[in-house]
Amino acid sequence: MSTTLAALPSVTLERLRRCPALELVTPGDPDFDEARMAWNRAHEHYPLAVAIPTSVEGVVEVVDTAREAGLSVAIQATGHAPTRTADGAILLDISRLRDVRIDTAAWRATVGGGAKWQAVLDAALPHGLAPLLGSTPDVGVVGYLLGGGVGWLLRRYGTAADVVRRFELVTADGRIVEASPEEDPELFWALRGAGAGHLGVVTEVEFELFPVTELYAGNLFYPASMAVEVMRRWRDWVPDVPESLTSSVVLMNYPPFEQVPAEVRGQSFAIVRGAHVGATEEAERLLAYWREWRPPLLDRFGTMPFGRIAEVSQDPTDPLPGVSTGLWLRGLSDGTIDQLVATTIPAGGPPRFIFSEVKHTARERPGAPGSVSALTQAGATMMLELVALTPTPADQAAVHAVTAHLRQAIAADLTGRLYLNFLEGEERRSGVEAAIGPEALQRLASVKARLDPGHRFDHGLDVLR
Ligand SMILES: Cc1cc2nc3c(=O)[nH]c(=O)nc-3n(C[C@H](O)[C@H](O)[C@H](O)COP(=O)(O)OP(=O)(O)OC[C@H]3O[C@@H](n4cnc5c(N)ncnc54)[C@H](O)[C@@H]3O)c2cc1C
């Protein structure tokens, strides 16, 4: 470890060590380096201690102890989206609160604040029910919901935040409170789309499940040389595609890593990707638009059980250092397509980005009224996600510079709103206003001022400074 760490005051240390409802890992402990890591290795926490509660009582004890010691608390489930690192703070690792209960009659799941989506899949699928997870079951349920949650059932059922019914939260003053349409609706509004890490510790969430057991899903791979053609054809196609299909077009540079399947390793493609819920005949009729046009190099679209949904995007599960951005689009002009292709698959140079993906997000009912998540989508029909691997700070800076340039070049197609879930680090921390707009920020700031005036939770989204 390269940094000298400050220590917890001894009275604080003793109090936390005595609590039976948590495990404490401090500098010098053999597992400290592992405990303080985030999944996204571009960000490194140097906390005073890592506290790992095993129950809600443990969470309350961490928050109370931190408050009395004048320390801030950084909340982490997996570290897929670190915001401000936990330096000089207590890192509250919520991952042990991972119980999942399924109400098969009401089609609901009640999930602990640190569970990953895979645990929900495992519990719900045997009952013929599916959650609105995103591209990977490896991210935290709550972290994903708090940023909105755009997955492969988006056009059919909405964002994951749209279908939350209730949160349980430990507040900065150590109370256990509920947020629902009946109980503190302002907090409920804020948590559904702009709640990550700054309002309190979510210890439980209840949300709806859907009767989906099978998808027609996957990828059609076209050569990178056809990228412009494929993107234009996709753009012209999606306005007429029913809500049973959520699709995207991806410009992909597969890295030359062993973990990448040999048939695509080290190569670039233009990919039509998606998932359809409903009759196979309808899905095949929709896909004929592509298959009858030009046969793809690889056709990996077909029927699959819902439990294999991770195969659609094939996201990495091993920790990586990365930078990502999410931008809502009102359209996809020829000019924007040219810019995306030139930036993602540059002629004659190594690519900066692993991929850029434009997802079709237009819906007849755009979001549950009364959630922040609905607000961020205002005026958008699509979303652009950019992802780069950034092993060094210099790589991060270079990617940020290319992204800034690209954003200027495609400004006419941007709604101006960011998608918080696809941001990390400083852009995520300071990006709240750009994500939700100035009026909603005021509203969010008054929730923050009421619940956490002392900035106990000062490592998530930044709404008051
Ligand atoms: C490979 C990959 C694929 C992804 N795919 C999608 C996708 O398809 N759709 C989509 O919408 N997003 C997607 N995301 C984004 C992902 O949803 C966000 O990164 C999300 O915030 C991750 O949550 P986490 O808990 O796993 O990460 P963490 O870094 O642990 O948490 C993220 C944020 O949420 C806060 N938080 C976590 N748990 C709690 C809690 N219990 N109480 C209070 N605050 C909490 C943390 O403080 C932090 O600010 C993807 C990200 C990655 C890396």
The ligand as an SDF file (V2000), in Angstrom:
LIG
                    3D

 53 58  0  0  0  0  0  0  0  0999 V2000
  -20.3000   -3.7320  -16.0240 C   0  0  0  0  0  0  0  0  0  0  0  0
  -21.4000   -2.7730  -15.6660 C   0  0  0  0  0  0  0  0  0  0  0  0
  -22.6550   -2.9110  -16.2560 C   0  0  0  0  0  0  0  0  0  0  0  0
  -23.7060   -2.0410  -15.9380 C   0  0  0  0  0  0  0  0  0  0  0  0
  -24.9150   -2.1640  -16.5610 N   0  0  0  0  0  0  0  0  0  0  0  0
  -25.9100   -1.2930  -16.2720 C   0  0  0  0  0  0  0  0  0  0  0  0
  -27.1750   -1.3450  -16.9380 C   0  0  0  0  0  0  0  0  0  0  0  0
  -27.4080   -2.1950  -17.7990 O   0  0  0  0  0  0  0  0  0  0  0  0
  -28.1190   -0.4320  -16.6070 N   0  0  0  0  0  0  0  0  0  0  0  0
  -27.9050    0.5290  -15.6490 C   0  0  0  0  0  0  0  0  0  0  0  0
  -28.8070    1.3010  -15.3780 O   0  0  0  0  0  0  0  0  0  0  0  0
  -26.7210    0.5970  -15.0130 N   0  0  0  0  0  0  0  0  0  0  0  0
  -25.7380   -0.2720  -15.3090 C   0  0  0  0  0  0  0  0  0  0  0  0
  -24.5270   -0.1600  -14.6910 N   0  0  0  0  0  0  0  0  0  0  0  0
  -24.3420    0.9120  -13.7260 C   0  0  0  0  0  0  0  0  0  0  0  0
  -24.6690    0.4300  -12.3250 C   0  0  0  0  0  0  0  0  0  0  0  0
  -26.0520    0.2730  -12.2050 O   0  0  0  0  0  0  0  0  0  0  0  0
  -24.1780    1.4740  -11.3540 C   0  0  0  0  0  0  0  0  0  0  0  0
  -22.7870    1.4740  -11.4490 O   0  0  0  0  0  0  0  0  0  0  0  0
  -24.6420    1.1980   -9.9390 C   0  0  0  0  0  0  0  0  0  0  0  0
  -24.5440    2.3810   -9.2180 O   0  0  0  0  0  0  0  0  0  0  0  0
  -23.8190    0.1210   -9.2960 C   0  0  0  0  0  0  0  0  0  0  0  0
  -24.2610   -0.0910   -8.0020 O   0  0  0  0  0  0  0  0  0  0  0  0
  -23.3670   -0.9770   -7.0090 P   0  0  0  0  0  0  0  0  0  0  0  0
  -24.0680   -1.0080   -5.7310 O   0  0  0  0  0  0  0  0  0  0  0  0
  -23.0180   -2.2380   -7.6870 O   0  0  0  0  0  0  0  0  0  0  0  0
  -22.0190   -0.1190   -6.9210 O   0  0  0  0  0  0  0  0  0  0  0  0
  -21.4210    0.7250   -5.6990 P   0  0  0  0  0  0  0  0  0  0  0  0
  -20.2360    1.4290   -6.2590 O   0  0  0  0  0  0  0  0  0  0  0  0
  -21.2060   -0.1100   -4.5180 O   0  0  0  0  0  0  0  0  0  0  0  0
  -22.5600    1.7810   -5.3930 O   0  0  0  0  0  0  0  0  0  0  0  0
  -22.8860    2.7550   -6.3510 C   0  0  0  0  0  0  0  0  0  0  0  0
  -23.4610    3.9780   -5.6440 C   0  0  0  0  0  0  0  0  0  0  0  0
  -24.6460    3.6040   -4.9550 O   0  0  0  0  0  0  0  0  0  0  0  0
  -24.4930    3.8440   -3.5460 C   0  0  0  0  0  0  0  0  0  0  0  0
  -25.0880    2.7220   -2.8360 N   0  0  0  0  0  0  0  0  0  0  0  0
  -24.9200    1.3940   -3.0740 C   0  0  0  0  0  0  0  0  0  0  0  0
  -25.6470    0.6840   -2.1960 N   0  0  0  0  0  0  0  0  0  0  0  0
  -26.2530    1.5680   -1.3760 C   0  0  0  0  0  0  0  0  0  0  0  0
  -27.1260    1.4390   -0.2720 C   0  0  0  0  0  0  0  0  0  0  0  0
  -27.5140    0.2390    0.1830 N   0  0  0  0  0  0  0  0  0  0  0  0
  -27.5950    2.5770    0.3250 N   0  0  0  0  0  0  0  0  0  0  0  0
  -27.2280    3.8010   -0.1330 C   0  0  0  0  0  0  0  0  0  0  0  0
  -26.3850    3.9830   -1.1770 N   0  0  0  0  0  0  0  0  0  0  0  0
  -25.9100    2.8750   -1.7960 C   0  0  0  0  0  0  0  0  0  0  0  0
  -23.0030    3.9620   -3.2880 C   0  0  0  0  0  0  0  0  0  0  0  0
  -22.7310    4.8000   -2.1930 O   0  0  0  0  0  0  0  0  0  0  0  0
  -22.5140    4.5800   -4.6050 C   0  0  0  0  0  0  0  0  0  0  0  0
  -22.6930    5.9760   -4.5660 O   0  0  0  0  0  0  0  0  0  0  0  0
  -23.4710   -1.0060  -15.0030 C   0  0  0  0  0  0  0  0  0  0  0  0
  -22.2130   -0.8540  -14.4200 C   0  0  0  0  0  0  0  0  0  0  0  0
  -21.1870   -1.7170  -14.7450 C   0  0  0  0  0  0  0  0  0  0  0  0
  -19.8300   -1.5150  -14.1350 C   0  0  0  0  0  0  0  0  0  0  0  0
  1  2  1  0
  2  3  1  0
  2 52  2  0
  3  4  2  0
  4  5  1  0
  4 50  1  0
  5  6  2  0
  6  7  1  0
  6 13  1  0
  7  8  2  0
  7  9  1  0
  9 10  1  0
 10 11  2  0
 10 12  1  0
 12 13  2  0
 13 14  1  0
 14 15  1  0
 14 50  1  0
 15 16  1  0
 16 17  1  0
 16 18  1  0
 18 19  1  0
 18 20  1  0
 20 21  1  0
 20 22  1  0
 22 23  1  0
 23 24  1  0
 24 25  2  0
 24 26  1  0
 24 27  1  0
 27 28  1  0
 28 29  2  0
 28 30  1  0
 28 31  1  0
 31 32  1  0
 32 33  1  0
 33 34  1  0
 33 48  1  0
 34 35  1  0
 35 36  1  0
 35 46  1  0
 36 37  1  0
 36 45  1  0
 37 38  2  0
 38 39  1  0
 39 40  1  0
 39 45  2  0
 40 41  1  0
 40 42  2  0
 42 43  1  0
 43 44  2  0
 44 45  1  0
 46 47  1  0
 46 48  1  0
 48 49  1  0
 50 51  2  0
 51 52  1  0
 52 53  1  0
M  END
$$$$
